Amino acid sequence: MVSVRVLASGSKGNCALVASSRTRLLVDAGLSCRELLRRLLLCGEDPASVDAVLITHEHADHIAGLRVLARRLRVPIYLTGATYQEYQRCARDAAGQRVSLERHEPFRAGAGFQVGDISVLPFTIPHDAADPVGFTFHVEGIKLGICTDLGYMPASVRDHLRGCQVLMIESNHDLELLRGGPYPWSVKQRVMSRVGHLSNDALADFLTTDYDGSAEFLILAHLSEQNNHPEIARMTAERALGAQPGLFLQNRLLLAPQHEPAAAIRL
């Protein structure tokens, strides 16, 4: 049994659980340790069963709970070298001292590694962080993809996402809501830039022109609460996927929630 469960997705914190029959991986730790553990228990998952934590990049909504979680779980923490350096530069303990991760496991984009029975392949994404990555996972003949926090979809990213049975991908903002919203213009420019976040329309363009349609489940993730609306994101994606109606059987176009865990996807 292979499963994916989004514990949180959005600007207030991100975390997902990728699991096989033998291995459990947390992807990102953007909520407090207490809240992450609470959500795992709410889902019937024993935190002690987590085998490793994988970090996509060092922004706070992806690492806010990492220091305490690493100390609590005592499992390997996988980060790229540049991400770890940036984490060490910014992270502080309660006394204001810089911190290190006891079980830091470095990796680099493009070089696969194994955790238990799950093969992990990190790949570079365009985002304004030190060394941001997305991940694909191969386990029990199934390919999963998690790709959020990217300003556009370069050919390399599109290639990595081909053949995923489950694809979690960013649909961050509606351009008109963002342009007319409350953010300062400098922040709007950052979000819309090629190292910002993927808009509903940019995702729709990918789904229309480059998406191979192989996913049994497509998860729209990292939706902005200020600059998007779930139904706008859903309808934009549905229009783009109009030529692939089979994707909508059994509610297979899903939206990742921010404030509660999503139902598990099991394959």
Secondary structure, 3 states (H helix, E strand, C coil): CCEEEEEECCCCCCEEEEECCCCEEEECCCCCHHHHHHHHHHCCCCHHHCCEEECCCCCHHHHCCHHHHHHHHCCCEEEEHHHHHHHHHHCECCCCCECCCCCEEEECCCCCEEECCEEEEEEECCCCCCCCEEEEEEECCEEEEEECCCCCCCHHHHHHCCCCCEEEEECCECHHHHHHCCCCHHHHHHHHCCCCCCEHHHHHHHHHHCCCCCCCEEEEECCCCCCCCHHHHHHHHHHHCCCCHHHHHHHCEEECCCCCCCCCEEC
